[in-house]
Amino acid sequence: MTKAPIFIPKRSLIRRLLLSAGLVMALGLLFPALSLADPPDLEDPDTCVECHEEETDAWRNSPHGQVNSDQMPEAACESCHGAYLEDHPEQGYMQLTIDSSVCEECHTSTFEQWEHTQHQQAGVQCISCHLSHSQQFRLTDEALCSSCHEEETDDIFHMAHTTSEVPCIDCHVSTMIPQGVAVASTGPTSGPAAGPSHDFADVSAMSCIECHRDNVRDEPSSFTDMDWLVKSRLVAQAERVPELASELEATQQANKSLQTWVPVSLGLGLGLGGMLGIVAVLLLAYVSRRGSA
């Protein structure tokens, strides 16, 4: 009986089999690694810009978006919004905290200044004045203050400065702001700048000296130094002349109406009284005749 021939594979075929086995093993190791890959990192704003382009552009031009010495942004998306949720936005809802506690972690001194102020007691949060992504003011300096402080300040100091068209921030912002520069950033900056004190109630003496430098003297002030206050009050009262004139005119019109109605009312009263008197006399005469009869 003849034996079957023994098949001996060639070397090229063996190499192919070994390469195929190696590829299968490599893919087997790769798939678990891909399944355990980290979710997108919010430290890279390109992760968010696909959906939030407008917000990302505002952030890039803000103090938060400026690169620090470590070549990282001062504050990335994750710094304020928290860790990225893998199923966002379909399933992973990212809760946004709107109170000022989000800002406290980085802006410690500013938060402490604000924490015990009338603004904090009134519930005025950081984002009440600042846009969250650009850090710009929501309104211009004066409009921002007057949006809450609508009541007219009628004390002599406020009237004097209002008459001279002195902006609120010239006195109530302790840090001197250069001429033409807004309190909040309005464009790209080279890095985070020292902001003003967020107390806003106290007025620094340096703010007074900045404008009244020529009136500062070494000798004690005399009573005549108060003349400018008296003048300011007179000017403020003079500005009310048109308003007072309108009130006077309205009062005069009312007086004219009263002057017209007084004689008419008096005549009507006398006429009605006379008629009632005649009726009473006739009634008495009629009763007397009936009694005599």
C-alpha positions in Angstrom: 0.0 0.0 0.0 1.3 3.4 -1.0 1.6 6.2 1.6 0.0 9.6 0.9 2.5 12.4 0.1 3.2 14.7 3.0 2.4 18.4 2.3 5.1 20.8 3.6 4.0 24.5 3.5 6.3 27.0 1.9 8.1 29.7 4.0 6.0 32.5 2.4 2.8 30.9 3.5 4.0 30.5 7.0 4.9 34.1 7.2 1.5 35.2 6.0 -0.2 33.0 8.6 2.0 34.5 11.3 1.3 38.1 10.2 -2.5 37.4 10.1 -2.3 36.0 13.6 -0.4 39.0 14.8 -3.0 41.4 13.3 -5.8 39.5 15.0 -4.0 39.7 18.4 -3.3 43.5 17.9 -7.0 44.2 17.1 -8.0 42.2 20.1 -5.9 44.4 22.3 -7.0 47.6 20.6 -10.8 47.3 21.0 -10.8 47.1 24.8 -8.5 50.2 24.9 -10.9 52.1 22.6 -13.9 51.1 24.8 -12.2 52.5 27.8 -11.1 55.7 26.1 -11.6 59.0 28.1 -14.5 61.2 27.1 -13.8 64.5 25.4 -11.8 66.9 27.5 -13.3 70.4 28.1 -9.8 71.8 28.6 -9.8 71.8 24.8 -12.4 74.3 23.7 -12.6 72.7 20.3 -14.7 70.1 21.9 -17.4 72.7 22.6 -17.0 75.0 19.6 -18.8 72.5 17.3 -22.1 73.4 19.0 -21.3 76.5 21.0 -19.5 78.7 18.5 -20.8 82.1 19.6 -20.0 81.4 23.2 -16.5 80.1 22.4 -15.7 83.2 20.3 -16.7 85.4 23.2 -14.6 83.3 25.6 -11.5 83.4 23.4 -11.5 87.2 23.5 -12.1 87.4 27.3 -9.7 87.5 30.2 -10.7 83.8 30.9 -9.5 82.8 27.4 -6.0 84.3 27.6 -3.1 81.9 27.8 -1.1 81.8 31.0 2.6 80.9 31.6 1.7 77.2 31.4 0.3 77.8 27.9 -3.2 77.0 29.2 -6.2 79.3 29.3 -6.9 81.1 32.5 -10.2 79.4 32.7 -11.5 76.8 30.3 -15.1 75.6 29.8 -14.7 72.9 32.4 -13.6 75.4 35.0 -17.1 76.9 35.2 -19.4 74.2 33.7 -17.9 71.2 35.5 -16.8 67.8 34.1 -18.0 66.9 30.6 -20.8 64.3 30.5 -20.3 61.7 27.8 -23.9 61.6 26.6 -24.3 65.4 26.5 -26.5 66.9 25.2 -28.9 64.0 24.3 -28.8 62.3 27.8 -26.1 64.0 29.8 -27.7 67.2 31.1 -25.1 69.6 32.5 -26.5 71.6 35.4 -25.3 75.2 35.4 -25.0 77.1 38.7 -25.9 80.7 38.3 -24.9 82.1 41.7 -21.6 83.7 42.4 -20.2 80.6 44.2 -18.9 79.4 40.8 -16.6 82.5 40.6 -15.4 82.2 44.2 -12.8 79.5 43.5 -10.7 81.7 41.3 -11.8 85.2 42.3 -11.3 84.8 46.0 -10.6 88.4 47.0 -13.2 89.8 44.7 -15.8 87.4 46.1 -14.9 88.4 49.7 -15.3 92.1 48.8 -18.8 91.4 47.3 -19.9 88.9 50.0 -20.7 91.5 52.7 -22.0 94.3 50.5 -25.5 95.7 49.9 -25.3 94.1 46.4 -25.0 90.7 47.9 -27.8 91.3 50.4 -30.0 92.4 47.5 -29.3 89.2 45.5 -27.1 90.9 42.9 -24.9 88.1 41.5 -21.7 88.4 39.3 -23.7 87.6 36.2 -26.2 90.3 37.0 -23.6 92.8 35.9 -21.1 90.7 33.8 -21.8 88.5 30.7 -20.5 85.0 31.7 -18.5 84.3 28.6 -17.0 87.6 27.6 -16.9 89.2 31.1 -18.1 92.5 29.6 -20.8 94.6 31.2 -24.3 93.8 30.3 -24.9 97.6 29.9 -22.8 100.7 29.8 -21.4 101.9 33.1 -24.0 104.5 33.8 -27.0 102.5 32.5 -25.8 99.5 34.5 -26.0 101.5 37.8 -29.2 103.3 37.0 -31.0 100.1 36.0 -31.2 99.3 39.8 -30.6 102.7 41.4 -33.5 104.6 39.9 -34.3 106.7 42.9 -32.8 110.2 42.6 -30.2 111.0 45.1 -31.1 114.4 46.5 -28.3 114.9 49.1 -25.9 117.7 48.4 -22.9 115.6 47.5 -24.7 113.6 44.8 -26.4 116.7 43.4 -23.1 118.5 43.1 -21.5 115.6 41.2 -24.6 115.0 39.1 -24.7 118.6 38.1 -21.1 118.3 37.0 -21.9 115.1 35.0 -19.5 113.0 37.1 -20.0 109.3 36.3 -20.9 106.9 39.2 -17.7 104.9 38.7 -15.4 107.9 39.1 -16.3 107.9 42.8 -17.6 104.4 43.6 -14.8 102.4 42.0 -11.8 102.6 44.2 -9.2 101.4 41.6 -8.3 104.2 39.2 -9.4 103.3 35.7 -7.4 105.0 32.9 -9.3 107.4 30.7 -11.1 105.7 27.9 -10.8 102.2 29.4 -13.9 100.4 30.5 -14.1 98.7 33.9 -14.7 95.4 32.3 -12.8 94.0 29.3 -14.3 94.9 25.9 -11.8 93.1 23.7 -8.7 90.8 23.6 -6.4 91.3 26.6 -2.8 90.3 27.3 -3.9 88.6 30.6 -6.1 89.1 33.6 -6.0 92.6 34.9 -6.5 93.7 38.5 -10.1 94.6 38.8 -11.7 97.3 40.9 -12.9 96.8 44.5 -16.3 95.2 44.4 -17.5 97.1 47.5 -18.8 100.0 45.4 -20.3 101.7 48.5 -17.3 103.3 50.1 -15.6 106.2 48.3 -11.9 106.4 48.5 -10.3 109.7 49.4 -7.9 109.2 46.5 -10.9 109.5 44.2 -11.7 112.9 45.7 -8.1 114.1 45.4 -7.9 113.0 41.8 -10.5 115.7 40.8 -10.1 118.2 43.7 -6.3 118.2 43.8 -6.1 122.0 43.4 -8.5 122.6 46.3 -6.5 120.4 48.8 -4.6 122.6 51.3 -2.4 122.1 54.3 -4.0 124.6 56.5 -7.4 123.9 58.2 -10.4 124.6 56.0 -12.5 127.7 56.8 -16.2 128.1 56.4 -15.7 129.8 53.0 -14.4 126.4 51.6 -18.1 125.3 51.7 -19.1 127.9 49.1 -18.7 125.4 46.3 -21.3 123.2 48.0 -23.7 126.0 48.4 -23.2 127.0 44.7 -23.7 123.4 43.6 -27.0 123.2 45.6 -28.2 126.5 44.1 -27.3 125.3 40.6 -29.2 122.0 41.2 -32.2 124.0 42.5 -32.0 126.3 39.5 -32.3 123.3 37.2 -35.6 122.6 38.8 -37.0 125.9 37.6 -38.7 124.5 34.5 -40.4 121.8 36.6 -41.5 124.3 39.3 -42.7 126.6 36.6 -44.9 123.9 35.2 -46.3 123.1 38.6 -47.0 126.9 39.2 -48.8 127.1 35.9 -51.0 124.1 36.8 -51.8 125.6 40.2 -52.7 129.0 38.6 -55.0 127.2 36.2 -56.7 125.5 39.1 -57.0 128.8 40.9 -58.7 130.4 37.8 -61.1 127.5 37.7 -61.9 128.0 41.4 -62.3 131.8 40.9 -64.8 131.1 38.1 -66.8 128.5 40.1 -67.0 130.4 43.4 -69.4 133.2 42.1 -71.4 130.6 40.2 -71.6 128.3 43.2 -72.6 131.3 45.4 -75.3 132.4 43.0 -76.7 128.9 42.7 -76.7 128.6 46.5 -78.4 132.0 47.0 -81.0 131.2 44.3 -81.7 127.8 45.6 -82.0 129.2 49.1 -84.3 132.0 48.0 -86.6 129.5 46.2 -86.7 127.3 49.3 -87.5 130.4 51.4 -90.4 131.4 49.1 -91.7 127.8 49.2 -91.5 127.8 53.0 -93.4 131.1 53.3 -96.1 130.0 50.9 -96.4 126.7 52.8 -96.8 128.5 56.1 -99.4 130.9 54.7 -101.4 127.9 53.4 -101.2 126.1 56.7 -102.3 129.3 58.5 -105.4 129.7 56.2 -106.4 126.1 56.8 -106.1 126.7 60.5 -108.3 129.8 60.4 -110.9 128.1 58.3 
